[in-house]
Structure formats: structure tokens, C-alpha cells
């Protein structure tokens, strides 16, 4: 089994993002999972247990008032008597009696205010309980839907197809990570979900100069969703510089340290048959809707890999799920660029092992060193 670097589990970040997206979908698109104006207006219809809670508080207030009613005359009279013999102690007792009287007065004023604003306070109590109830209901539904997706049953969730498709990608990422951990030799270290951030140029500057050749896909996007993200980054960038911390762009699914060097494995949920066109670029064929994104996505993975180990990455492996790879394996080599191998997901452990066995390093680079040599990234090592 491979040595795991850090506490992050395969697909952990992806599933967290998926849960967040499902939560947003339920809140904005599905009735009953968000507190609406109508629900607030008629909140008294909902039995939320608030009355019981308020009754308990009222009983406690009554008990405190009764104690204060008894304490005030007792302490005051005793204070007068005791002061005949000990003025200091008697004064303290009378002062305590006065405090009890002050408490009674303040409590009485509070009670009057509560009665005056009874209707408003009742609605506030019920609204608070209503919001809590709806949020808990939505949270439980999110957990149920994410659970189904993680079991490989997204079609049973009833979620829109784009969300189902995203869940299949996260599930593939999770399973590939588990495969790598279980099937690779223990001399190989593996880390999951390494966050990669952009530089600090403004989004507007990036829009104007189109990024550089290696990073343009991160702005223009490899899918409609990421293009929307890139546009949002550009708008935000007009307002000021984006810091490394605030400009999350991508993540490396799996990073391996082998005798062949550092290898990055990226999961691609690609339908159709993946191949290289006459220009040596990735494609799914002239009639496939996703063809225009294949090469852009591959170039994006090169940018991601360039942020690891100061760009000293031996290989990128694209683990393809949801489709096929022509010939079972495709290699893309470009001058001065990190080579890419695309294989079906189930073949990834075998390919990594072959590269490792053919590697020239005496031993793999410690993953802690790889992390230290990867500025602009976030790793989650053992603490």
C-alpha cells in the first residue's frame, strides 16, 4: 500500500463542494427547504416547540421573583436588627435586600415590556424556530442526497443532470484515490486534494492580456461552469487585486512521489472516445460536443502541475472515466511541456507502478519536500 501524506481523504474537497452546491440548489429551487416570506407571515401555524421553551423560562423567572420577594423584607429587617450589634454586617444585609428590590423592579418593567410587545415577540420566537427547523430539514436532505451520490446512485437523487454528472466525477476521484493507496507500493507517497491558487494579478489584467499560454483556460474555462467562474474572477478583479488566498483556481486530485519523480493524477469524467487529432491535441471526435474542451482541460492540468514542486513534475496522468481511450493509452509530448498520459481510470495504478519501476531516482522525494517546493498551494499534512 502507498504511504498517504496528510489527513485529506480522496475526493474530500470535492464532496464538500458538492454538498454546498446541493444545499444551494435545495434552498433556491425546491419548495420547503428555505424560509419564505409567506412562511414567516404565517409562522404561527408551525408547531415548533417554542412555547414549551418559553414556559420553562417563565417558570424560572417566577421562581426568581418569589425568592426576591421573600429576601427583600427578610434581609432588610435582619439588617436593621444586626446593625444594632454590627453595623458593617447589618449594612451588607440591608444592601442585599435593596438589590433584591431592584431586581424585582427591573423584572417588573421587563414583564410589562414583554406584554406590550407580545405579538411581535411571539412571531420572533416562532420565526427563529421555523428557520432552525427548515435548515435542519435541508441539512438532513443534503446528507441523504450526498450519501446516495457517494454510493454511485446519483440517478436516485432526483438532482438535475449537471449535478449528477459532477457527483460521478467526484466519486471517480474518490475511488481512484483509494485504488492508488491500495495498489501502489509502499515506497510511493500519495497526497490528495492539493489546492492550487492563482497569482496576485487583478482579474481585469488577466482579462486584458488573456493570461499567458499556460493559464488562459483557467479564465476562459474548460466547461461552461468554469467559464462563469472565470468571468466572476474578472469582475471581482476590477475592484482590486486578488490575493493568492482569495483566488482559488483548481486542485490537484492526487500527487504522487515516485522513483520517476513527481506525478500528478487528474480525474476526467469524459464521455466519448478520447484520441489525438492531426495536430496532436486531445479530442473526442468532430461530432462530440465536448471535443472543444478536451485540449483546454489538458492544458489546464499542465498549469496545475507547473505549480507543484516548482514545476519539476515528471508526468501528468489523466484518469478517464465515463468514456474510452483510443488504444487504451494516449501520450502527448510537447516541447518544454510536462508530458501527459491518458488512460482508463482502472489502469492508473499499473501505469504509475511501471513509471516508478523504470525511474532513475534512488528513492522518491519526500512529499514534505514537494509541498515545501510548491508555493501558492495548500497541503494538509499530519499535525
N, C-alpha and C positions, 0 to 999 in steps of 0.2 A: 504493500500500500504506500502511496505517496505521502510525503510529510506535508501536513497542512500548515501554512503560515497564517496566523491570525484567527480570530473568532468568527469571522463572517462566513456564513454558510452559502453554498452555491445558490444563486438566484435570490438571495435575501433582499437585496436592494430593489430588485425588480418586482418582487411580490409586494413589498411595501408601497411602491409606486402604483401597482395595480390596485391595491386596496384603496388607496387615496382616490384613484380615478373612479372606481366603483362607487365609493362614498359620494363623490361629486355627482355622478350620474343619478343615483337614487334620490339625492336631495333636490336636484334640479328637474328631473324628468319623470319621476314616479310619484304618484299621489300617496300621501300618508307617511312619507319619510322626511318631510320638512314642515316646520311650524308656519302655517299660512296666516294671513290677516284674518280670514274667516274663522279659523280655529281659535285665534286669540279672542276675537269678538264674542265667540260663544264658548269660551273656555269652561264656564260653569257646568257645562254638560258632561265634562270628563271627570270621572271619579278617580282622583289621583292620590288619595291617602293624606292630603294636606290637612284636612280637618282634624284627623286624629293627632297629627303632629302639633297643630296649634292648640288643641285641647290639653295636651300634656304641658305645653309651655304655660297655658293659662292656669292650670292647677299649681304649677311651681310658683308662679307669681303670687297666687292667693296664699300659698303657704308662707312665702317670704313676708307678705303684708301682715299676716296674723302674728308671725314672730315679732315683727317690728311693733305692732300694736301692743303686744304684751311687754316687750322690752322697754319701750319708752317710759311708761309710768313706773315700772319696777326699778329701772336703773336710776331714774330721776329722783324718786323718793329715797331709795337706798343711798344715793349720792349725797342727799341733804343730811341724812342721818349719820353717814360715815364721816362727812366733813366736820361734824362736831368733835370728832376724835382725831381725824387725819384729813386735813384739808386737801392734800395732794391727791390721795386716793379717791376722796369724795368728788373732787373736781373732774377726775378722769371718768368716773361713773356717770356723772351728770352730762359730760360731753358726749359719752357714748349714747346716752338717752336722746340727746339732741340730734345726733346723727341718725338714729332710728326714726325720729320725727321727720327729718329732712328726706330720708328715703321714702317715707310714706307720702310726703307731699309731691316729690318728683314722680313717684309711681302713679299717684292720682292724676297728675297732669298728663302723663303718658297714656293712661287709660282713657281720659277724655279725648285726647287727640286720636286715639285708635278708633273710638266710637264715631267721631266726626268723619274720619276718612275710611269708614268701614268698607264701603263698596269698592273704593279704589284699592284698598289693601287686599280685600278678598280676591279681586281679579289678579293682582300681582302675585299672590300666593299660588293661585291656580295656574297662571301662565308659567311660572317658574317650574311647577311640577309637570306641566304639559310639555315644555321644552325638554326637560330631563327624560320624560317618557319617550318622546319621539326620537331623541338622539340615541337612547339605549336600544330602541327598536331598530333604528337604522344600523347601528353598530353590529347588532346581532345578525342582521341580514347580510352585511358586508362580510362578516366572518363565515357565514354559511356559503355565500357565493364564491369567495376565495377558496374555501375548502373544496368545493366541487371542482373548481378550475385546477387546483393542485392535484386532484385525483385523476386528472385527464378527462373530465366530463364537462367541458365548457358549454356544450350544446344544451345541457340540463339547467344552466343558469338563467336562461332567458335574456341574457345580456345582448346588446347589439353586436353584430358580426365583427366590427373593428375591435371591440374589447375582447371578444372570444379569440380572435386571431392573436392579439397581444398576449393573452394568457398562454396560448400554445407556445409562443416564443419563450416566455419565462419558464414554463415547465420544461422545455427542451434545455434551456440554460441550466436549470437545476439538475436535471438528470445527467447531462454531460459532465457537470462538475463532480457529481457523485461517481460517475464512471472513471474519471481521471483519478480521483482519490483512491478508488478500489483497485484499479487495474495497472497503475503505473508503479515502477519500482520505488522502494523507499528512499533511494538516493536523490529522487526528484522532489523539489519543493513546489507546492502549488498554492496560489493565493486567489481569492475570488473577489469580484466586485470592487475593483480599484477605480476610484473616482478620478476623472481627468478633467482639468479646468482650463479655460482659455487664458490668453494673455490679457493685459490690462488696457488694451486699446479700446476706445469707445466703439459701441455698436455702429454709430454713424460712420466712423472712419473705416470700419470693416465693410460697410455697405458701399462706400465710395470707391475703395480700392479693390473690392471684390475678394478680400482676403488675399492669400498667396496661393500658389498652385496646390499646396498640400492641405489647405484648410478651408477652401471655398465651400465644400459640401456641408460643413458644419453650419454655415449661414444659409445657403440656398436649400439645403436639406436633401436627404436621401429618400424621404417619404413626405407626403403632404403634411403629416403631423410635425415632422421636424422642420419643415419649411415655415410653418406657423411659428414654431419656437424661435427660429432664426429671425423672422420679422419682428417678433416681440423683443428680442435682444437688441435689434436695431433701434426700435422706438425708445426703449429704455436708455440705450446708449446716447441718444440725443440729449438726455437730461444730465449726463455726467459720465465719468469714467466708470467702467465696470471693473470691480476688483476681482482678483483670482477667486476669492472666496464666494462671491455672489454670482459668478458666471459659470455655472456647471454646464458642461457641454456633452459629456459622454462618460461611459465607464468601460473598462476592460473586463470582460466576463471572467476570464481565467488567465492568470500569468504563471508561467512555469519556468523554473530554473533547472536547466539540464546540462549535460556534458556537451551539448551542441550550442549552448548559450541560452539566452532568454527567448522564450517562445510565448506568443500571445495567441490565445484561442478565443475566437469570437463566434457566437451562435447566430446563424442566419436562417430565419424561417422563410424560405424562398420556395414558391411553387414553380412548376415547370422544370425543364431540363437546363441546368447551368452548363454553359460552354464558353469558349473564347471565339470572338468574331475574327474577321480577316485582319483587323488591326490589333489583335491580341488583347482585346478588352472583354470583360465579363458581360455576358448577355444571356437572356432566357429565350432568345429567338425573336425574329422580326414581328411575330404576331402576338407576343406576350406583353401584357400591359406593364409588367414590372421590369422589362428589359432596360428602360432608360435609367433605372435606379441602381442596377447591379454594379456597374463600374464606379458610380459615385460612392456607393457604400463601401466598395473595396478601397477606394482612395481615402475615405474617412478612417477606415481601420488603420491605414498607414500613418495617418496623422496621430491617431491614438497611440500607436506603437512608438512613434517618434518621441513621445513624452515619457516613455519608460526607459530606465537605465541610460539616460542621456542619449537616447536614440540607438544604443548598441543592442539591437534586437535581431536575433538570427533568423527568425521565421514568424510569419503570421499564418495561422491555420483557421480557415473558415469551415465551421461545422454546419453543414447544410441539413436542415430538416424540412419536411413538407414537400420536397421535390427530389429530383435526381441530379447526379453529376455525370456528365458525359464521360464514359470510360472509367468511371469510379474514382477518378483523380484528375485534377487540373492544376497545373503550376503556371504562375505568372511571374516572369522576371523582367524587371525594367532597370535600366542603368541607374545606379545610385539610389535605388529604392529597395526597401525591405521586400524580399520575395514572399509570395503568397501561395499557399497550397489550399485548394478547396476539395473537401472530401465529404462523403456522407457522415453524419454525426457518429454512427456506431464504429467508424473506422479511426476516429481521432486517437484513442489510446494506442492503437497499433502504430500509427504514423509517428506519434511522439516518441514511442519506445524505439522505433527504427532510427530516428534522428538522434536520440540520446546515445544509442549504442554506437553510432557512427561518429559521434562527437569527438573533438580533439582535446577538450579540456580535461585535466587530470581529475577534477571534481567540479560539480556545479557551483556557481557563485551563490553565496548565502543570500537568501531572499531579503534579509535585513539590509544588505548592501545594495541590492537592486532598488529597494524602497528609498534608501537614503540618496541614491543617484537619480531619483525621479522627481525633480522639482515640479510643483504645480499639480501634484497628485495627492490623493488621500488613501492611506492604507490603514488597516485595522489590526495591528499586531497584538500578540498576547500581552496582557498587562501584568 
